[in-house]
Amino acid sequence: MENKSQQELTFRALGALENYAWQIDTTSPKHFTVTAELSGNSTVAEWSSALKKVQSRHPLVNARVDTGDDGRLHFFQDKNINIPLRVARLNKVISVEDEIRREFSAPFGEGDVALLKAALLYSEHRCVIIITAHHAIADGRSLTYFIHDLLETLSGKELPELALLPPIEELCSPGAGPVGDIAMPAFTASPVPYAERSLPRLKIHRQRLSRELSNRIREKSKQHNTTVHGALAAAFALALYHSPSWPNRPVRVTTPIDARKYNDLDYGLSFQALFPTYGYEATSHERFWDLSRQVTEDLHAYRAKPGMTALVEMLESLMNAHGLDNMIKFDREICAPDILISNLGVLPFAQNFGKLTLESLWGPNVLIGTEGEQTVGVATINNAIHLIHTSYQPAADFLANAEEILYKATA
């Protein structure tokens, strides 16, 4: 579809990663969800008003994707976009997980103008806000900060508009700086099929680790010269490898890497993460800390910008506008995770926002979409690690088994 209006403001062309997220979405949807639970008094009208104010702060919430005069996909400003807000009475909700499933199971379609939607599970004294975004305009960390903006606005703060960020390929361009030496991501032996998607097959489970266990994981990780992410990845890999139906092969673990840290950027909505996959022989629980250190070592190069630049250089051609087949190849042969761990890290958020208290935060729920994939969204808030598991083919008791492994490893 060509853009016909000459009066519209063109934000910019989509970068390669954004182009991938946009075009692959019709084959394997890449939208994702972040959820926050709050206590305290509020009204639906206050939530609706705050949502409109925060929308004006983030340029890409007010954008649609269309073809420009040069034949490339562009973000165009659309002043008529309204974020859909579904409201449900919290006392009528069977479970928060069911509501997250409902939101996550409904991808964005061609008729959807807004590329972000919200669901509010409401009562006078407690609320749950579920935000779902198209991956072309956001990533997990920026959507989490969008929720933070929403809570600050509800508390009465006036937040300024944010500038539109450039695409990740410009920020980490091989022509603009040194290219690092990264561990080669693990490709699959053969293409992994896409999973069948249906609401009855979709399972979402949550697990909040105790503050005591969360602190032990942090302390033991330091003692063993690794990271919390490495420890979590080791626990998930061991839990999956020792599940009853696991074949005798390495576990493929994908980790999204945030590129904003290299340039001290704000968290305005945009897609600023790449996600390498590495394989691990998770054969023995006795090797827990060795496995954790291996994960940390594989990701070490991405602590500095040259590492991300090397990954951009490797993947850009597959994600850019060179046909859907290459994008499918990226999903099924280069990414194809057994486990995707989207770790938001320790979120530096206050707990109190005026009349509201942030009790927990869950996400992201997201899937590459290949068979057997187990995604775990990780967020550390209020000194506790929050885990949320998403899968169309869930490993039984996946989070519970991983938690038991973590208890034993940190005892």
Contacts in CASP RR format, 6 or more apart in sequence:
PFRMAT RR
TARGET T0000
AUTHOR 0000-0000-0000
METHOD contacts of the structure
MODEL  1
MENKSQQELTFRALGALENYAWQIDTTSPKHFTVTAELSGNSTVAEWSSA
LKKVQSRHPLVNARVDTGDDGRLHFFQDKNINIPLRVARLNKVISVEDEI
RREFSAPFGEGDVALLKAALLYSEHRCVIIITAHHAIADGRSLTYFIHDL
LETLSGKELPELALLPPIEELCSPGAGPVGDIAMPAFTASPVPYAERSLP
RLKIHRQRLSRELSNRIREKSKQHNTTVHGALAAAFALALYHSPSWPNRP
VRVTTPIDARKYNDLDYGLSFQALFPTYGYEATSHERFWDLSRQVTEDLH
AYRAKPGMTALVEMLESLMNAHGLDNMIKFDREICAPDILISNLGVLPFA
QNFGKLTLESLWGPNVLIGTEGEQTVGVATINNAIHLIHTSYQPAADFLA
NAEEILYKATA
1 66 0 8 1.000
1 67 0 8 1.000
2 66 0 8 1.000
2 67 0 8 1.000
2 68 0 8 1.000
2 69 0 8 1.000
2 71 0 8 1.000
3 66 0 8 1.000
3 67 0 8 1.000
3 68 0 8 1.000
3 69 0 8 1.000
3 74 0 8 1.000
3 76 0 8 1.000
8 76 0 8 1.000
8 77 0 8 1.000
8 78 0 8 1.000
9 76 0 8 1.000
9 77 0 8 1.000
10 68 0 8 1.000
10 74 0 8 1.000
10 75 0 8 1.000
10 76 0 8 1.000
10 77 0 8 1.000
11 59 0 8 1.000
11 60 0 8 1.000
11 63 0 8 1.000
11 74 0 8 1.000
11 75 0 8 1.000
11 76 0 8 1.000
11 77 0 8 1.000
11 164 0 8 1.000
12 74 0 8 1.000
12 75 0 8 1.000
12 164 0 8 1.000
12 166 0 8 1.000
12 167 0 8 1.000
13 70 0 8 1.000
13 72 0 8 1.000
13 73 0 8 1.000
13 74 0 8 1.000
13 75 0 8 1.000
14 22 0 8 1.000
14 65 0 8 1.000
14 72 0 8 1.000
14 73 0 8 1.000
14 74 0 8 1.000
14 75 0 8 1.000
14 136 0 8 1.000
14 167 0 8 1.000
15 167 0 8 1.000
15 168 0 8 1.000
15 169 0 8 1.000
15 170 0 8 1.000
15 320 0 8 1.000
16 167 0 8 1.000
16 169 0 8 1.000
16 315 0 8 1.000
16 316 0 8 1.000
16 317 0 8 1.000
16 319 0 8 1.000
16 320 0 8 1.000
17 167 0 8 1.000
17 168 0 8 1.000
17 169 0 8 1.000
17 271 0 8 1.000
17 274 0 8 1.000
17 319 0 8 1.000
18 136 0 8 1.000
18 137 0 8 1.000
18 167 0 8 1.000
18 271 0 8 1.000
19 73 0 8 1.000
19 319 0 8 1.000
19 320 0 8 1.000
19 321 0 8 1.000
20 318 0 8 1.000
20 319 0 8 1.000
20 320 0 8 1.000
20 327 0 8 1.000
20 330 0 8 1.000
21 30 0 8 1.000
21 134 0 8 1.000
21 135 0 8 1.000
21 136 0 8 1.000
21 271 0 8 1.000
22 65 0 8 1.000
22 73 0 8 1.000
22 134 0 8 1.000
22 136 0 8 1.000
23 321 0 8 1.000
23 323 0 8 1.000
23 324 0 8 1.000
23 327 0 8 1.000
24 30 0 8 1.000
24 324 0 8 1.000
24 327 0 8 1.000
24 328 0 8 1.000
24 331 0 8 1.000
25 31 0 8 1.000
25 107 0 8 1.000
25 108 0 8 1.000
25 134 0 8 1.000
25 135 0 8 1.000
25 136 0 8 1.000
27 194 0 8 1.000
27 324 0 8 1.000
27 327 0 8 1.000
27 328 0 8 1.000
28 194 0 8 1.000
28 328 0 8 1.000
28 331 0 8 1.000
28 368 0 8 1.000
28 369 0 8 1.000
29 107 0 8 1.000
29 108 0 8 1.000
29 197 0 8 1.000
30 134 0 8 1.000
30 135 0 8 1.000
30 366 0 8 1.000
30 367 0 8 1.000
30 368 0 8 1.000
31 104 0 8 1.000
31 107 0 8 1.000
31 108 0 8 1.000
31 132 0 8 1.000
31 133 0 8 1.000
31 134 0 8 1.000
31 135 0 8 1.000
31 366 0 8 1.000
32 104 0 8 1.000
32 132 0 8 1.000
32 133 0 8 1.000
32 135 0 8 1.000
32 138 0 8 1.000
32 140 0 8 1.000
32 143 0 8 1.000
32 363 0 8 1.000
32 364 0 8 1.000
32 365 0 8 1.000
32 366 0 8 1.000
33 100 0 8 1.000
33 103 0 8 1.000
33 104 0 8 1.000
33 130 0 8 1.000
33 131 0 8 1.000
33 132 0 8 1.000
33 133 0 8 1.000
33 363 0 8 1.000
33 364 0 8 1.000
33 365 0 8 1.000
33 366 0 8 1.000
34 130 0 8 1.000
34 131 0 8 1.000
34 140 0 8 1.000
34 143 0 8 1.000
34 144 0 8 1.000
34 147 0 8 1.000
34 361 0 8 1.000
34 362 0 8 1.000
34 363 0 8 1.000
34 364 0 8 1.000
34 365 0 8 1.000
35 96 0 8 1.000
35 100 0 8 1.000
35 128 0 8 1.000
35 129 0 8 1.000
35 130 0 8 1.000
35 131 0 8 1.000
35 361 0 8 1.000
35 362 0 8 1.000
35 363 0 8 1.000
35 365 0 8 1.000
35 388 0 8 1.000
36 128 0 8 1.000
36 129 0 8 1.000
36 147 0 8 1.000
36 151 0 8 1.000
36 358 0 8 1.000
36 360 0 8 1.000
36 361 0 8 1.000
36 362 0 8 1.000
37 96 0 8 1.000
37 126 0 8 1.000
37 127 0 8 1.000
37 128 0 8 1.000
37 358 0 8 1.000
37 359 0 8 1.000
37 360 0 8 1.000
37 361 0 8 1.000
37 362 0 8 1.000
38 126 0 8 1.000
38 127 0 8 1.000
38 128 0 8 1.000
38 129 0 8 1.000
38 151 0 8 1.000
38 353 0 8 1.000
38 356 0 8 1.000
38 357 0 8 1.000
38 358 0 8 1.000
38 359 0 8 1.000
39 125 0 8 1.000
39 126 0 8 1.000
39 356 0 8 1.000
39 357 0 8 1.000
39 359 0 8 1.000
40 125 0 8 1.000
40 126 0 8 1.000
40 127 0 8 1.000
40 355 0 8 1.000
40 356 0 8 1.000
40 357 0 8 1.000
41 124 0 8 1.000
41 125 0 8 1.000
41 355 0 8 1.000
41 356 0 8 1.000
42 122 0 8 1.000
42 124 0 8 1.000
42 127 0 8 1.000
42 154 0 8 1.000
42 355 0 8 1.000
42 356 0 8 1.000
44 87 0 8 1.000
44 120 0 8 1.000
44 122 0 8 1.000
46 154 0 8 1.000
47 85 0 8 1.000
47 120 0 8 1.000
47 122 0 8 1.000
47 127 0 8 1.000
47 129 0 8 1.000
47 150 0 8 1.000
47 154 0 8 1.000
48 85 0 8 1.000
50 150 0 8 1.000
50 153 0 8 1.000
50 154 0 8 1.000
51 83 0 8 1.000
51 85 0 8 1.000
51 118 0 8 1.000
51 150 0 8 1.000
52 82 0 8 1.000
52 83 0 8 1.000
53 153 0 8 1.000
53 159 0 8 1.000
54 146 0 8 1.000
54 149 0 8 1.000
54 150 0 8 1.000
54 153 0 8 1.000
54 159 0 8 1.000
55 61 0 8 1.000
55 62 0 8 1.000
55 81 0 8 1.000
55 83 0 8 1.000
56 62 0 8 1.000
56 161 0 8 1.000
57 149 0 8 1.000
57 159 0 8 1.000
57 160 0 8 1.000
57 161 0 8 1.000
57 162 0 8 1.000
57 268 0 8 1.000
58 146 0 8 1.000
58 149 0 8 1.000
58 162 0 8 1.000
58 268 0 8 1.000
58 269 0 8 1.000
59 75 0 8 1.000
59 77 0 8 1.000
59 161 0 8 1.000
59 162 0 8 1.000
59 163 0 8 1.000
59 164 0 8 1.000
59 269 0 8 1.000
60 75 0 8 1.000
60 115 0 8 1.000
60 137 0 8 1.000
60 138 0 8 1.000
60 164 0 8 1.000
60 269 0 8 1.000
60 270 0 8 1.000
61 81 0 8 1.000
61 83 0 8 1.000
61 114 0 8 1.000
61 115 0 8 1.000
61 116 0 8 1.000
61 137 0 8 1.000
61 269 0 8 1.000
62 77 0 8 1.000
62 78 0 8 1.000
62 79 0 8 1.000
62 81 0 8 1.000
63 75 0 8 1.000
63 76 0 8 1.000
63 77 0 8 1.000
63 78 0 8 1.000
63 81 0 8 1.000
63 115 0 8 1.000
63 137 0 8 1.000
64 75 0 8 1.000
64 76 0 8 1.000
64 78 0 8 1.000
64 81 0 8 1.000
64 113 0 8 1.000
64 115 0 8 1.000
65 73 0 8 1.000
65 74 0 8 1.000
65 75 0 8 1.000
65 76 0 8 1.000
65 115 0 8 1.000
65 136 0 8 1.000
66 73 0 8 1.000
66 74 0 8 1.000
66 76 0 8 1.000
67 73 0 8 1.000
67 74 0 8 1.000
68 74 0 8 1.000
72 321 0 8 1.000
73 321 0 8 1.000
75 137 0 8 1.000
75 164 0 8 1.000
78 113 0 8 1.000
80 113 0 8 1.000
81 113 0 8 1.000
81 114 0 8 1.000
82 114 0 8 1.000
83 114 0 8 1.000
83 116 0 8 1.000
83 117 0 8 1.000
83 118 0 8 1.000
84 114 0 8 1.000
84 117 0 8 1.000
84 118 0 8 1.000
85 117 0 8 1.000
85 118 0 8 1.000
85 119 0 8 1.000
85 120 0 8 1.000
86 117 0 8 1.000
86 118 0 8 1.000
86 119 0 8 1.000
86 120 0 8 1.000
87 119 0 8 1.000
87 120 0 8 1.000
87 122 0 8 1.000
88 99 0 8 1.000
88 119 0 8 1.000
88 120 0 8 1.000
88 121 0 8 1.000
88 122 0 8 1.000
89 121 0 8 1.000
89 122 0 8 1.000
89 123 0 8 1.000
90 121 0 8 1.000
90 122 0 8 1.000
90 123 0 8 1.000
90 126 0 8 1.000
90 127 0 8 1.000
90 128 0 8 1.000
91 123 0 8 1.000
93 99 0 8 1.000
93 121 0 8 1.000
96 121 0 8 1.000
96 128 0 8 1.000
96 206 0 8 1.000
97 204 0 8 1.000
97 205 0 8 1.000
97 206 0 8 1.000
99 119 0 8 1.000
99 121 0 8 1.000
99 128 0 8 1.000
99 130 0 8 1.000
100 130 0 8 1.000
100 204 0 8 1.000
100 362 0 8 1.000
100 365 0 8 1.000
100 388 0 8 1.000
101 199 0 8 1.000
101 202 0 8 1.000
101 203 0 8 1.000
101 204 0 8 1.000
102 119 0 8 1.000
102 199 0 8 1.000
103 117 0 8 1.000
103 119 0 8 1.000
103 130 0 8 1.000
103 132 0 8 1.000
104 132 0 8 1.000
104 202 0 8 1.000
104 204 0 8 1.000
104 365 0 8 1.000
104 390 0 8 1.000
105 197 0 8 1.000
105 199 0 8 1.000
105 202 0 8 1.000
108 115 0 8 1.000
108 134 0 8 1.000
115 133 0 8 1.000
115 134 0 8 1.000
115 136 0 8 1.000
115 137 0 8 1.000
116 131 0 8 1.000
116 132 0 8 1.000
116 133 0 8 1.000
116 134 0 8 1.000
116 137 0 8 1.000
116 138 0 8 1.000
116 146 0 8 1.000
116 269 0 8 1.000
117 131 0 8 1.000
117 132 0 8 1.000
118 129 0 8 1.000
118 130 0 8 1.000
118 131 0 8 1.000
118 132 0 8 1.000
119 129 0 8 1.000
119 130 0 8 1.000
119 132 0 8 1.000
120 127 0 8 1.000
120 128 0 8 1.000
120 129 0 8 1.000
120 130 0 8 1.000
121 127 0 8 1.000
121 128 0 8 1.000
121 129 0 8 1.000
121 130 0 8 1.000
127 356 0 8 1.000
129 147 0 8 1.000
129 150 0 8 1.000
131 143 0 8 1.000
131 146 0 8 1.000
131 147 0 8 1.000
133 143 0 8 1.000
133 146 0 8 1.000
133 269 0 8 1.000
135 271 0 8 1.000
135 366 0 8 1.000
136 271 0 8 1.000
137 269 0 8 1.000
137 270 0 8 1.000
137 271 0 8 1.000
138 146 0 8 1.000
138 269 0 8 1.000
138 270 0 8 1.000
138 271 0 8 1.000
139 256 0 8 1.000
139 258 0 8 1.000
139 270 0 8 1.000
139 271 0 8 1.000
139 272 0 8 1.000
139 273 0 8 1.000
140 256 0 8 1.000
140 273 0 8 1.000
140 342 0 8 1.000
140 344 0 8 1.000
140 363 0 8 1.000
140 364 0 8 1.000
140 366 0 8 1.000
141 258 0 8 1.000
141 260 0 8 1.000
141 267 0 8 1.000
141 273 0 8 1.000
141 344 0 8 1.000
142 267 0 8 1.000
142 268 0 8 1.000
142 269 0 8 1.000
142 270 0 8 1.000
142 272 0 8 1.000
143 269 0 8 1.000
143 364 0 8 1.000
144 267 0 8 1.000
144 344 0 8 1.000
144 347 0 8 1.000
144 361 0 8 1.000
144 363 0 8 1.000
144 379 0 8 1.000
145 267 0 8 1.000
145 268 0 8 1.000
146 268 0 8 1.000
146 269 0 8 1.000
147 361 0 8 1.000
148 347 0 8 1.000
148 349 0 8 1.000
149 159 0 8 1.000
151 353 0 8 1.000
151 356 0 8 1.000
151 358 0 8 1.000
152 159 0 8 1.000
152 353 0 8 1.000
153 159 0 8 1.000
154 353 0 8 1.000
154 354 0 8 1.000
154 356 0 8 1.000
155 353 0 8 1.000
155 354 0 8 1.000
155 355 0 8 1.000
155 356 0 8 1.000
156 354 0 8 1.000
162 266 0 8 1.000
162 268 0 8 1.000
164 270 0 8 1.000
165 171 0 8 1.000
165 265 0 8 1.000
165 266 0 8 1.000
165 268 0 8 1.000
165 270 0 8 1.000
165 272 0 8 1.000
167 270 0 8 1.000
167 271 0 8 1.000
168 259 0 8 1.000
168 271 0 8 1.000
168 272 0 8 1.000
168 273 0 8 1.000
168 274 0 8 1.000
168 308 0 8 1.000
168 312 0 8 1.000
169 312 0 8 1.000
169 316 0 8 1.000
170 176 0 8 1.000
171 259 0 8 1.000
171 262 0 8 1.000
171 263 0 8 1.000
171 265 0 8 1.000
171 272 0 8 1.000
172 259 0 8 1.000
172 262 0 8 1.000
172 305 0 8 1.000
172 308 0 8 1.000
172 309 0 8 1.000
172 311 0 8 1.000
172 312 0 8 1.000
173 309 0 8 1.000
173 312 0 8 1.000
174 309 0 8 1.000
174 310 0 8 1.000
174 312 0 8 1.000
174 313 0 8 1.000
177 305 0 8 1.000
177 306 0 8 1.000
177 309 0 8 1.000
178 306 0 8 1.000
178 309 0 8 1.000
179 306 0 8 1.000
179 307 0 8 1.000
179 309 0 8 1.000
179 310 0 8 1.000
179 313 0 8 1.000
180 301 0 8 1.000
180 304 0 8 1.000
180 306 0 8 1.000
180 307 0 8 1.000
180 309 0 8 1.000
180 310 0 8 1.000
181 301 0 8 1.000
181 307 0 8 1.000
181 310 0 8 1.000
182 276 0 8 1.000
182 301 0 8 1.000
182 302 0 8 1.000
182 307 0 8 1.000
182 310 0 8 1.000
182 311 0 8 1.000
183 278 0 8 1.000
183 297 0 8 1.000
183 298 0 8 1.000
183 301 0 8 1.000
185 276 0 8 1.000
185 277 0 8 1.000
185 278 0 8 1.000
185 314 0 8 1.000
185 334 0 8 1.000
186 250 0 8 1.000
186 252 0 8 1.000
186 277 0 8 1.000
186 278 0 8 1.000
186 279 0 8 1.000
187 333 0 8 1.000
187 334 0 8 1.000
188 252 0 8 1.000
188 332 0 8 1.000
188 333 0 8 1.000
188 334 0 8 1.000
188 336 0 8 1.000
190 333 0 8 1.000
191 329 0 8 1.000
191 332 0 8 1.000
191 333 0 8 1.000
191 336 0 8 1.000
192 332 0 8 1.000
192 333 0 8 1.000
192 336 0 8 1.000
192 370 0 8 1.000
192 371 0 8 1.000
193 332 0 8 1.000
193 370 0 8 1.000
193 371 0 8 1.000
194 331 0 8 1.000
194 332 0 8 1.000
194 369 0 8 1.000
194 370 0 8 1.000
194 371 0 8 1.000
195 367 0 8 1.000
195 369 0 8 1.000
195 370 0 8 1.000
195 371 0 8 1.000
195 372 0 8 1.000
195 373 0 8 1.000
195 392 0 8 1.000
195 393 0 8 1.000
196 392 0 8 1.000
197 369 0 8 1.000
197 392 0 8 1.000
198 392 0 8 1.000
201 392 0 8 1.000
201 393 0 8 1.000
202 390 0 8 1.000
202 391 0 8 1.000
202 392 0 8 1.000
203 389 0 8 1.000
203 390 0 8 1.000
203 391 0 8 1.000
203 392 0 8 1.000
203 394 0 8 1.000
204 365 0 8 1.000
204 388 0 8 1.000
204 389 0 8 1.000
204 390 0 8 1.000
205 388 0 8 1.000
205 389 0 8 1.000
205 394 0 8 1.000
205 398 0 8 1.000
205 399 0 8 1.000
206 362 0 8 1.000
206 386 0 8 1.000
206 387 0 8 1.000
206 388 0 8 1.000
206 389 0 8 1.000
206 399 0 8 1.000
207 386 0 8 1.000
207 387 0 8 1.000
207 388 0 8 1.000
207 389 0 8 1.000
207 399 0 8 1.000
207 400 0 8 1.000
207 403 0 8 1.000
208 360 0 8 1.000
208 384 0 8 1.000
208 385 0 8 1.000
208 386 0 8 1.000
208 387 0 8 1.000
209 217 0 8 1.000
209 384 0 8 1.000
209 385 0 8 1.000
209 386 0 8 1.000
209 387 0 8 1.000
209 403 0 8 1.000
209 406 0 8 1.000
210 384 0 8 1.000
211 382 0 8 1.000
211 383 0 8 1.000
211 384 0 8 1.000
213 385 0 8 1.000
213 403 0 8 1.000
213 406 0 8 1.000
213 407 0 8 1.000
213 410 0 8 1.000
214 380 0 8 1.000
214 383 0 8 1.000
214 384 0 8 1.000
214 385 0 8 1.000
215 383 0 8 1.000
216 410 0 8 1.000
217 228 0 8 1.000
217 231 0 8 1.000
217 232 0 8 1.000
217 385 0 8 1.000
217 406 0 8 1.000
217 410 0 8 1.000
218 228 0 8 1.000
219 410 0 8 1.000
220 231 0 8 1.000
220 409 0 8 1.000
220 410 0 8 1.000
221 227 0 8 1.000
221 228 0 8 1.000
221 230 0 8 1.000
221 231 0 8 1.000
221 292 0 8 1.000
224 289 0 8 1.000
224 292 0 8 1.000
224 293 0 8 1.000
225 293 0 8 1.000
226 289 0 8 1.000
226 292 0 8 1.000
226 293 0 8 1.000
226 295 0 8 1.000
226 296 0 8 1.000
227 292 0 8 1.000
227 296 0 8 1.000
228 345 0 8 1.000
228 380 0 8 1.000
228 385 0 8 1.000
229 255 0 8 1.000
229 295 0 8 1.000
229 296 0 8 1.000
229 299 0 8 1.000
229 341 0 8 1.000
229 343 0 8 1.000
229 345 0 8 1.000
229 378 0 8 1.000
230 292 0 8 1.000
230 293 0 8 1.000
230 295 0 8 1.000
230 296 0 8 1.000
231 288 0 8 1.000
231 292 0 8 1.000
231 406 0 8 1.000
231 409 0 8 1.000
231 410 0 8 1.000
232 341 0 8 1.000
232 343 0 8 1.000
232 376 0 8 1.000
232 378 0 8 1.000
232 385 0 8 1.000
232 402 0 8 1.000
232 406 0 8 1.000
233 253 0 8 1.000
233 255 0 8 1.000
233 280 0 8 1.000
233 291 0 8 1.000
233 292 0 8 1.000
233 295 0 8 1.000
233 339 0 8 1.000
233 341 0 8 1.000
234 280 0 8 1.000
234 282 0 8 1.000
234 288 0 8 1.000
234 289 0 8 1.000
234 291 0 8 1.000
234 292 0 8 1.000
234 295 0 8 1.000
234 405 0 8 1.000
234 409 0 8 1.000
235 288 0 8 1.000
235 402 0 8 1.000
235 403 0 8 1.000
235 405 0 8 1.000
235 406 0 8 1.000
235 409 0 8 1.000
236 253 0 8 1.000
236 339 0 8 1.000
236 341 0 8 1.000
236 374 0 8 1.000
236 376 0 8 1.000
236 398 0 8 1.000
236 402 0 8 1.000
237 251 0 8 1.000
237 253 0 8 1.000
237 280 0 8 1.000
237 282 0 8 1.000
237 291 0 8 1.000
237 339 0 8 1.000
238 282 0 8 1.000
238 285 0 8 1.000
238 288 0 8 1.000
238 291 0 8 1.000
238 402 0 8 1.000
238 405 0 8 1.000
239 395 0 8 1.000
239 398 0 8 1.000
239 401 0 8 1.000
239 402 0 8 1.000
239 405 0 8 1.000
240 246 0 8 1.000
240 251 0 8 1.000
240 282 0 8 1.000
240 338 0 8 1.000
240 339 0 8 1.000
240 374 0 8 1.000
240 395 0 8 1.000
240 398 0 8 1.000
241 251 0 8 1.000
241 282 0 8 1.000
241 283 0 8 1.000
242 282 0 8 1.000
242 285 0 8 1.000
242 401 0 8 1.000
243 395 0 8 1.000
243 396 0 8 1.000
243 398 0 8 1.000
243 401 0 8 1.000
244 396 0 8 1.000
250 279 0 8 1.000
250 280 0 8 1.000
250 281 0 8 1.000
250 282 0 8 1.000
251 279 0 8 1.000
251 280 0 8 1.000
251 282 0 8 1.000
251 338 0 8 1.000
251 339 0 8 1.000
252 277 0 8 1.000
252 278 0 8 1.000
252 279 0 8 1.000
252 336 0 8 1.000
252 337 0 8 1.000
252 338 0 8 1.000
252 339 0 8 1.000
253 277 0 8 1.000
253 278 0 8 1.000
253 279 0 8 1.000
253 280 0 8 1.000
253 295 0 8 1.000
253 337 0 8 1.000
253 338 0 8 1.000
253 339 0 8 1.000
253 340 0 8 1.000
253 341 0 8 1.000
254 275 0 8 1.000
254 276 0 8 1.000
254 277 0 8 1.000
254 335 0 8 1.000
254 337 0 8 1.000
254 339 0 8 1.000
254 340 0 8 1.000
254 341 0 8 1.000
254 368 0 8 1.000
255 275 0 8 1.000
255 276 0 8 1.000
255 295 0 8 1.000
255 299 0 8 1.000
255 340 0 8 1.000
255 341 0 8 1.000
255 343 0 8 1.000
256 273 0 8 1.000
256 274 0 8 1.000
256 275 0 8 1.000
256 340 0 8 1.000
256 342 0 8 1.000
256 343 0 8 1.000
257 273 0 8 1.000
257 274 0 8 1.000
257 275 0 8 1.000
257 276 0 8 1.000
257 299 0 8 1.000
257 302 0 8 1.000
257 308 0 8 1.000
257 311 0 8 1.000
258 272 0 8 1.000
258 273 0 8 1.000
259 272 0 8 1.000
259 273 0 8 1.000
259 274 0 8 1.000
259 308 0 8 1.000
260 266 0 8 1.000
260 267 0 8 1.000
260 272 0 8 1.000
262 304 0 8 1.000
262 305 0 8 1.000
262 308 0 8 1.000
263 305 0 8 1.000
265 272 0 8 1.000
274 308 0 8 1.000
274 311 0 8 1.000
274 312 0 8 1.000
274 315 0 8 1.000
275 335 0 8 1.000
275 340 0 8 1.000
276 298 0 8 1.000
276 299 0 8 1.000
276 302 0 8 1.000
276 311 0 8 1.000
277 334 0 8 1.000
277 335 0 8 1.000
277 336 0 8 1.000
277 337 0 8 1.000
278 295 0 8 1.000
278 298 0 8 1.000
280 291 0 8 1.000
280 294 0 8 1.000
280 295 0 8 1.000
282 291 0 8 1.000
285 405 0 8 1.000
285 408 0 8 1.000
285 409 0 8 1.000
288 405 0 8 1.000
288 409 0 8 1.000
289 409 0 8 1.000
301 307 0 8 1.000
301 310 0 8 1.000
302 308 0 8 1.000
302 311 0 8 1.000
315 330 0 8 1.000
315 334 0 8 1.000
317 326 0 8 1.000
318 326 0 8 1.000
318 327 0 8 1.000
318 329 0 8 1.000
318 330 0 8 1.000
318 334 0 8 1.000
319 326 0 8 1.000
319 327 0 8 1.000
319 330 0 8 1.000
331 368 0 8 1.000
331 369 0 8 1.000
331 370 0 8 1.000
332 370 0 8 1.000
335 368 0 8 1.000
335 370 0 8 1.000
336 368 0 8 1.000
336 370 0 8 1.000
337 368 0 8 1.000
337 370 0 8 1.000
337 373 0 8 1.000
337 375 0 8 1.000
338 372 0 8 1.000
338 373 0 8 1.000
338 374 0 8 1.000
339 373 0 8 1.000
339 374 0 8 1.000
339 375 0 8 1.000
339 376 0 8 1.000
340 366 0 8 1.000
340 367 0 8 1.000
340 368 0 8 1.000
340 373 0 8 1.000
340 374 0 8 1.000
340 375 0 8 1.000
340 376 0 8 1.000
341 375 0 8 1.000
341 376 0 8 1.000
341 377 0 8 1.000
341 378 0 8 1.000
342 363 0 8 1.000
342 364 0 8 1.000
342 366 0 8 1.000
342 375 0 8 1.000
342 376 0 8 1.000
342 377 0 8 1.000
342 378 0 8 1.000
343 377 0 8 1.000
343 378 0 8 1.000
344 363 0 8 1.000
344 364 0 8 1.000
344 377 0 8 1.000
344 378 0 8 1.000
344 379 0 8 1.000
344 380 0 8 1.000
345 378 0 8 1.000
345 379 0 8 1.000
345 380 0 8 1.000
346 380 0 8 1.000
346 381 0 8 1.000
347 361 0 8 1.000
347 379 0 8 1.000
347 380 0 8 1.000
347 381 0 8 1.000
349 358 0 8 1.000
349 361 0 8 1.000
349 381 0 8 1.000
350 358 0 8 1.000
351 357 0 8 1.000
351 358 0 8 1.000
351 382 0 8 1.000
352 358 0 8 1.000
358 381 0 8 1.000
358 382 0 8 1.000
359 382 0 8 1.000
360 381 0 8 1.000
360 382 0 8 1.000
360 386 0 8 1.000
361 379 0 8 1.000
361 381 0 8 1.000
361 386 0 8 1.000
362 377 0 8 1.000
362 379 0 8 1.000
362 386 0 8 1.000
362 388 0 8 1.000
363 377 0 8 1.000
363 378 0 8 1.000
363 379 0 8 1.000
363 386 0 8 1.000
363 388 0 8 1.000
364 377 0 8 1.000
365 375 0 8 1.000
365 377 0 8 1.000
365 388 0 8 1.000
365 390 0 8 1.000
366 375 0 8 1.000
366 377 0 8 1.000
366 390 0 8 1.000
367 373 0 8 1.000
367 375 0 8 1.000
367 390 0 8 1.000
367 391 0 8 1.000
367 392 0 8 1.000
369 392 0 8 1.000
371 393 0 8 1.000
372 391 0 8 1.000
372 392 0 8 1.000
372 393 0 8 1.000
373 391 0 8 1.000
373 392 0 8 1.000
373 393 0 8 1.000
374 389 0 8 1.000
374 390 0 8 1.000
374 391 0 8 1.000
374 394 0 8 1.000
374 395 0 8 1.000
374 398 0 8 1.000
375 389 0 8 1.000
375 390 0 8 1.000
375 391 0 8 1.000
376 387 0 8 1.000
376 388 0 8 1.000
376 389 0 8 1.000
376 390 0 8 1.000
376 399 0 8 1.000
377 387 0 8 1.000
377 388 0 8 1.000
377 389 0 8 1.000
377 390 0 8 1.000
378 385 0 8 1.000
378 386 0 8 1.000
378 387 0 8 1.000
379 385 0 8 1.000
379 386 0 8 1.000
380 386 0 8 1.000
387 399 0 8 1.000
387 402 0 8 1.000
389 398 0 8 1.000
389 399 0 8 1.000
391 398 0 8 1.000
END
